[in-house]
Amino acid sequence: MLIRSLLLMFVFIGFIGCMKATYKPTGTLTTINDEDMLLGEITYDDILYYFPRWKAQDAEVSVDAAHVSQLKEITRQLNILCYLGTWCGDSRDGVPPFVQALVTAENPNLKIELLGVNRDKEDPELTAMLNDIQRVPTFIILENDVEIGRLIEFPQKNDFVEDFLDVVNAE
């Protein structure tokens, strides 16, 4: 009985180890002044892979069902550029609920691109400078490549999802 329990434990540990090992990050960490960060176009999975505090924050998120329902109903093609700092507490607080709401809504009309910047709000492609990014997170909402709204640093209401819905519904 003991041997069977130990064997099952080792199989389980091996399975869990394989699960973690199967994810291969697409982004590369950059270290500036002894601080790791992701810069340029990044994936949410890479953020969660490299930054345990983001992963912990993500695990705490509770998605508002009413917001998800409203996101599902959007029929316009909207692109969202989300500038963030993996080093930034405001980004860590604001981005996970927004990303999770979009993922849960599964609306193909809503596309988000995550762009990491350093503490000087610079990214390798210089798009942050072109988009006048002063604070993070900044969500730029685009329709037909035209900016229709911008959410900056702190939500004006309860969260960025609610602010996003206000911008989209006002247009």
FENTAGI-V417626 format. One record per residue. PHI is phi in whole degrees, 0 to 359 (999 if undefined). PSI is psi as a letter, one per 40 degrees, with the letter a starting at -180 (999 if undefined). OMEGA is omega in whole degrees, -180 to 180 (NA if undefined). Layout:
((PHI;PSI;OMEGA) (PHI;PSI;OMEGA))
This chain:
((999;d;179) (296;d;-180) (296;d;179) (297;d;179) (297;d;178) (296;d;179) (299;d;178) (298;d;179) (297;d;180) (295;d;177) (297;d;-180) (297;d;179) (299;d;178) (297;d;179) (296;d;179) (297;d;179) (299;d;178) (293;d;179) (299;d;-180) (295;d;-177) (288;e;-177) (285;d;179) (281;h;177) (247;h;-180) (298;i;178) (265;d;180) (266;i;179) (242;h;177) (293;i;173) (244;h;179) (249;h;178) (233;h;-178) (51;f;179) (63;f;-180) (237;h;178) (282;i;176) (205;i;173) (256;h;-177) (236;i;179) (79;a;-179) (293;h;-175) (226;i;176) (253;i;178) (295;d;178) (298;d;177) (295;d;178) (301;d;-179) (295;d;-180) (292;d;-174) (273;d;-170) (237;g;-178) (302;d;-180) (292;d;175) (293;d;-180) (298;d;178) (295;d;179) (296;d;179) (300;d;-179) (293;d;-179) (274;e;-173) (292;h;172) (240;h;-177) (277;h;179) (283;h;-177) (299;d;179) (295;d;178) (294;d;179) (299;d;179) (300;d;178) (293;d;178) (296;d;180) (297;d;-175) (278;e;-178) (290;h;-177) (255;e;179) (278;i;175) (282;h;180) (233;h;174) (249;h;-180) (238;h;172) (265;h;-179) (245;h;175) (272;h;-177) (214;i;172) (244;h;177) (294;e;179) (270;e;-167) (259;h;178) (297;d;179) (295;d;176) (294;d;-179) (298;d;178) (281;d;-171) (268;d;-174) (284;d;-177) (305;d;178) (297;d;-180) (293;d;-179) (298;d;-179) (297;d;178) (296;d;178) (295;d;180) (297;d;-179) (294;d;-179) (292;d;180) (50;f;180) (266;h;-179) (293;e;178) (279;e;-178) (250;h;180) (243;h;178) (238;h;175) (239;h;180) (264;h;-177) (231;h;-180) (275;h;177) (234;i;176) (274;a;-177) (294;e;176) (269;e;-179) (62;f;179) (243;i;174) (233;i;-176) (301;d;-178) (272;e;179) (65;e;179) (288;d;178) (297;d;178) (294;d;-180) (296;d;-180) (263;e;176) (53;f;179) (279;h;180) (251;d;-177) (221;i;177) (232;i;-2) (285;i;171) (232;h;176) (254;h;177) (255;h;-178) (261;h;-176) (241;h;171) (231;h;-175) (54;f;179) (63;e;177) (245;h;180) (291;h;178) (248;e;179) (184;i;-179) (214;h;177) (248;h;-170) (234;h;169) (63;d;-179) (233;i;175) (294;i;176) (278;d;178) (249;b;-177) (283;d;-179) (201;i;-178) (292;d;178) (297;d;179) (297;d;177) (298;d;179) (301;d;-180) (299;d;177) (298;d;180) (297;d;-176) (294;d;-178) (285;e;179) (279;d;-178) (281;999;NA))
